[in-house]
């Protein structure tokens, strides 16, 4: 893979540059002097590192071995680069491969480092963490009895993952909550349905929920759109608490709704790693009004999708500012059992803005919660009056009517979002109302 050759390629690029400028004896002499100085600096730095390792191995109060010392120094080196780079020893590398296979015992949360604190990016819908009440932007202070201060993401994930059915206790700090909360969770096998669709009652609007960007997202969204083809008056794309996933799926999802232009670009230090992903015209739903829901739990691939659609003026974003995870990591094996997870590039949206540490700001900021409805006082009084009069009639008749058992034959359709459901979700209701306005505006413009 080209990523495993980054170091070598960087060296060759430097060497090639040196050869190109060796045109005159003066330049050659200057260049040779510069490279001699750089080489000497590298040798001095490596000598210093070796001396420190030897001193620790020889004089540290507890007995150590060279392998552990080197591994710990590598862990510290990678952790100090950024929050997403890390060194993986044999156990961590194996754990990472288990996680990417998509089925494991765990809690169902995605975590990241924000200002040095272990932070919940988002709980995955339907998982133990979601059911236990964990929320985006919760700070995990302790895992069982272990403090997360100075703990790496890999260490935290390793502790939280475990045998299904076993308990774990998280102490969290939550915004606007006066003291830390202790949340008990039972681990389970984490299986994720990444896409599901519903219709909005009384409308021709389609609701598409994408919970994570696994390898089936574009396929499943296409299937949902095809199922309702010709009947869609507008789409709500819900990316709230979506922690991200595969880049090609994010690009593919945007490509369903736009037919030209840049979707996202990837830029790093090594030029041949830079890439630009563009839209194509095939299979585009470019004329359907579109609203995207985001929040603080929307990260990485979710931010690429929402940001690209916003930059392209293709969708209106509603909700809250996204997490701000816009860097590219690659896994570089070191031998057969160990590896580096290294940040090699950053993502940039069509306008050139970066996501990293900044996130995507919605066009319309809407806080979560229920919609307050003022009920009709007269209707309430009328109902209470009828009930009161019915009781009085029973007294006059000298008997009490038998209570009729009401059977609700109409089971709630899980594929339909009702008016009552909308009142429970302020952000979703705003999205639906916005789509209605877009449809009216479109009708005015086209005369249809």
HELIX and SHEET records of a PDB file:
HELIX    1   1 UNK A    2  UNK A    5  5                                   4    
HELIX    2   2 UNK A    6  UNK A   20  1                                  15    
HELIX    3   3 UNK A   25  UNK A   59  1                                  35    
HELIX    4   4 UNK A   66  UNK A   79  1                                  14    
HELIX    5   5 UNK A   90  UNK A  100  1                                  11    
HELIX    6   6 UNK A  128  UNK A  132  1                                   5    
HELIX    7   7 UNK A  153  UNK A  160  1                                   8    
HELIX    8   8 UNK A  217  UNK A  227  1                                  11    
HELIX    9   9 UNK A  247  UNK A  255  1                                   9    
HELIX   10  10 UNK A  271  UNK A  273  5                                   3    
HELIX   11  11 UNK A  301  UNK A  311  1                                  11    
HELIX   12  12 UNK A  377  UNK A  397  1                                  21    
HELIX   13  13 UNK A  419  UNK A  423  1                                   5    
HELIX   14  14 UNK A  426  UNK A  446  1                                  21    
SHEET    1   A 4 UNK A  86  UNK A  88  0                                        
SHEET    2   A 4 UNK A 338  UNK A 349 -1                                        
SHEET    3   A 4 UNK A 262  UNK A 268 -1                                        
SHEET    4   A 4 UNK A 275  UNK A 278 -1                                        
SHEET    1   B 3 UNK A  86  UNK A  88  0                                        
SHEET    2   B 3 UNK A 338  UNK A 349 -1                                        
SHEET    3   B 3 UNK A 327  UNK A 334 -1                                        
SHEET    1   C 2 UNK A 105  UNK A 106  0                                        
SHEET    2   C 2 UNK A 188  UNK A 189 -1                                        
SHEET    1   D 2 UNK A 109  UNK A 114  0                                        
SHEET    2   D 2 UNK A 117  UNK A 123 -1                                        
SHEET    1   E 4 UNK A 146  UNK A 147  0                                        
SHEET    2   E 4 UNK A 139  UNK A 143 -1                                        
SHEET    3   E 4 UNK A 167  UNK A 173 -1                                        
SHEET    4   E 4 UNK A 181  UNK A 186 -1                                        
SHEET    1   F 7 UNK A 364  UNK A 365  0                                        
SHEET    2   F 7 UNK A 316  UNK A 319  1                                        
SHEET    3   F 7 UNK A 290  UNK A 294  1                                        
SHEET    4   F 7 UNK A 234  UNK A 238  1                                        
SHEET    5   F 7 UNK A 205  UNK A 210  1                                        
SHEET    6   F 7 UNK A 195  UNK A 200 -1                                        
SHEET    7   F 7 UNK A 416  UNK A 417  1                                        
END                                                                             
